[in-house]
């Protein structure tokens, strides 16, 4: 048995070193995004026909939106996981009727336009950012042990939703707003883990 283990360790170690080397060399992963893909997307979007100053502003706000987008999906996953752990397969039944109705309408609409991509497959993926806060509020008993302070939750998610909406609708945020976004994201991640 010891002989088999002694053969296994070098094999595993070499595998780990290979993985690390591939990563350092720029190996593409499932979720990687690099210059090649960026160039392809830019060529498909007719950037050359757009105003350079407008593109520069949009690129700055795209960095902000990238953080908010990632955060929104972290919260979405957190809500889904917490609700599933508490209520198993029936957790969606605990979502407010108004949200459930809007989600159903959106899913039905996506079903009509099969030629276009969808928001996702699960109902939670059809919720607005603000809906996530509402789900947490209505099901506070599920989230209280982790989040502890309902007013803080509503404040953080409300500020981030406001910033998200400004960026998504062509607005430009000041550096103070960007700093606030970063602080709120850090606070949430530290609290939730």
TAKA-V383974 format. One line per field, one symbol per residue. phi: phi as a letter, one per 30 degrees, with the letter a starting at -180 (. if undefined). A space follows every 10 residues. Layout:
phi: ???
//
This chain:
phi: .ddddddded dddddddded dddddjedce cdbbdddddd deddchedcc dddddddddd dddddedded dedddedddd ddddddchdc dddddeedde dddddddddd ddcddcdcdl cceedcdded ddddddddce edcedccibd ddeddddddd dddeddddci dbcddddddd eedddedddd ddj
//
